[in-house]
Amino acid sequence: MKRERVQLELYPATPPRMLDGELTPYLMPSRYCPSDRFEGFVAREFGGWKVVRSPPR
């Protein structure tokens, strides 16, 4: 299967506080998707990622 490469750097990161509350369960680790251990995979496959922090209130 061939897919067009998507340039993710063109899309801005969404601050966590701006995400819809219904998405929260999908961000938590589970036995099917260990999201807490996902950072290493992302770094290997995509060259790392930037952590976007919200400015202090």
N, C-alpha and C positions, 0 to 999 in steps of 0.2 A: 504494500500500500504506500502510495506517495502522497504527501500532503504539502501544501504550501507552508513555508516557514512564516510563523506569526512573529512580528516584531513587538515583543511584549514591552520593550522599553518605551514604546510610543504611548502606552496606557499608564495613566497615573495610578499610584497605589491608593487604595481606599483606607483611611484611618479606621481602626477597629471600632471606634465610637460611632462611626457613620454607617456601619453595617446594620442591616435589618436583624432584629432580635431572633427571627426564625432561623437564621444562618448559624447562630452560636453552637448548637449541638453538633454541627458538621465540622467545627473547628477543634473539637475535643478529641483526644485520642480514644481509640477503641481497639478491640482485638482484630478488626478488619483493616483498620488504617491507623498505624501508630504515628499520628501527626506530631507527637512530641519528639520523634526520632527522624522526622522528615527533612530537617535542615541539612544533614549530611548528604542525602540523596540529591537535594536541590543544588548544593555546592558542586557535587561531582558532575551532574548532568547539565547544569545550566550556568556554571561558572560563579555560583554564589548568588546572594540576594542581599538587598539592603533592608535593614530593619527601619521602618518608618515609625518614628515616635511622635506622639502628639505633643504640641507645645504645652508647657505647664500652664495651669489655669490661674 
